[in-house]
Amino acid sequence: MEYGQVKGLLAKKPRASLGFYPTPLYKLERLSSYLGVNLYIKREDFSGQSLFGGNKIRKLEYLIGDAKAQGAEYVFTYGATQSNHAMQTVEACRKEGLKPILYLLAIVDPDETDLKGNLLLDKILGAEVHIIKMEAGETEEEAYERMYRLGKAHIARLEAEGHRCYDVPMGGASIVGTAGFIGGLVELKEQMDQIGVHCDYLFHANGTGGTMAGLAAGKKLIGANMHIVSVDVTCHDAAYKASRVQLGNDTLRWLGAEPVLTEDDLDIDPSYYLPGYEVPSKGGTEAIKLMAEQEGLLLDPVYSGKGFAGLIDYIRSGKVAPGSNVVFLHTGGATALFAEKEILGELY
C-alpha cells in the first residue's frame, strides 16, 4: 500500500491535535562512531505539547479524538504510579477539556507527602488519582486485576449518574491507540527515504505492546524491509505474542485494511527487563550513562534505558552487523530520572 493510502485511512478517524509531527529523526554521530554502526534516533519524546512528551501522544491523538466523538466527559486509565502513559493522558485530557481519572498501582510505594516524577505532574495537572497499594501475599498481576475492577466499578457509578466515560487500557494499547503507530511507521519510513538511508533495524522498548503492534502493522502495510526489535521491559505470559498480533490485525480491520500480521512479524526480546518492571538493571544504567556522556541525551531507567541496552548488546554481540543503519525510537519517559530512588538505581 502507498504511504498516501495509509494516511487516507487514518484521516477518516477522529483525531485530537496533541503532538508536533513529524518528530525529529537524526544521526547520533558520536555514538555511531563509538558503536560502529550508523545510529539514528527518532525523538518521540519531542512529540507532546509540554516538556514531557513521548510515544503515548501518538496513541492519545486517536484515543482522545475517539473519546470526544463519543461525547465522553471523563477519561479513565491505568498504570503504575510513575506511568508515563497516565501522565500524558492527563495532559491530553486537560488540553481537550476532558476530566482525567487515574488508577495507579504502587509497585514502588510513593511518599505522598513528597511526590516525585510523573505522580507529581499528575497532581499539578489536577487529575483525580487513586493509588492502589499492594496487599500482603498479592502478586503484581493480582493487584492489577483488583485495580481494574475498582476502575470499572467507578465507571459504572458515574455512568449510572448520567456521566459518559471513556476507558483507556494501560499503555493505550487498544485498536484505536495502536493506529497511531501505523502512522508513526509511515512517518519514519518517509523520513528515511528523504535522507536516502535504508533502515536495517528499528529498536524500541516494549511494554503493553500497542506501539509494537502498530509499528509491525505499518511495516506490513507499506512493505517496508526493516527488522523491528521490541525490547521487553516487563514479563509477559505465553499468550502475549498472539494477543499483540490480534491487536495489530484488529487495528487494521478498524482502519479498513486487510489483517496481515502473523507471529513471525513480531520479534520480542525479553532478555533485558530483569530484575523487573520499574527495577533498574545494570545494562540499563550503563546505556543511560553512555547516551548521556556521548550525546548529551537522557533516557529513563524503566523503558528507554533498557531498550537502548538491548540495542547496544545486539551490536556488541554481532547480532547487528557493523555498518548497519539502526534507528532507536526514543519513547520518552525521562521524568523517571526524578522518581523514587528504587526506580532510579545507581546512576550517580
C-alpha positions, 0 to 999 in steps of 0.5 A: 500500500502507498504511504498516501493510502495509509494516511487516507485511512487514518484521516477518516478517524477522529483525531485530537491535535496533541503532538508536533509531527513529524518528530525529529529523526537524526544521526547520533554521530558520536555514538555511531562512531563509538558503536560502529554502526550508523545510529539514528534516533527518532525523538518521540519524546519531542512529540507532546505539547509540554516538556514531557512528551513521548510515544503515548501522544501518538496513541492519545491523538486517536484515543482522545479524538475517539473519546470526544466523538463519543461525547465522553466527559471523563477519561479513565486509565491505568498504570503504575504510579510513575506511568508515563502513559497516565501522565500524558493522558492527563495532559491530553485530557486537560488540553481537550477539556476532558476530566482525567481519572487515574488508577495507579498501582504502587509497585514502588510505594510513593511518599505522598507527602513528597511526590516525585516524577510523573505522580507529581505532574499528575497532581499539578495537572489536577487529575483525580488519582487513586493509588492502589497499594499492594496487599500482603501475599498479592502478586503484581498481576493480582493487584492489577486485576483488583485495580481494574475492577475498582476502575470499572466499578467507578465507571459504572457509578458515574455512568449510572449518574448520567456521566459518559466515560471513556476507558483507556487500557494501560499503555493505550494499547487498544485498536484505536491507540495502536493506529497511531503507530501505523502512522508513526511507521509511515512517518519514519519510513518517509523520513528515511527515504528523504535522507536516502538511508535504508533502515536495517533495524528499528529498536524500541522498548516494549511494554503493553505492546500497542506501539509494537503492534502498530509499528509491525502493522505499518511495516506490513502495510507499506512493505517496508524491509526493516527488522523491528526489535521490541525490547521487553521491559516487563514479563509477559505470559505465553499468550502475549505474542498472539494477543499483540498480533490480534491487536495489530490485525484488529487495528487494521480491520478498524482502519479498513485494511486487510489483517496481515500480521502473523507471529513471525512479524513480531520479534520480542526480546525479553532478555533485558527487563530483569530484575523487573518492571520499574527495577533498574538493571545494570545494562540499563544504567550503563546505556543511560550513562553512555547516551548521556556522556556521548550525546548529551541525551537522557533516557529513563531507567524503566523503558528507554534505558533498557531498550537502548541496552538491548540495542547496544548488546545486539551490536556488541554481540554481532547480532547487528552487523557493523555498518548497519543503519539502526534507528532507536525510537526514543519513547520518552519517559525521562521524568523517571530520572526524578522518581523514587530512588528504587526506580532510579538505581545507581546512576550517580 
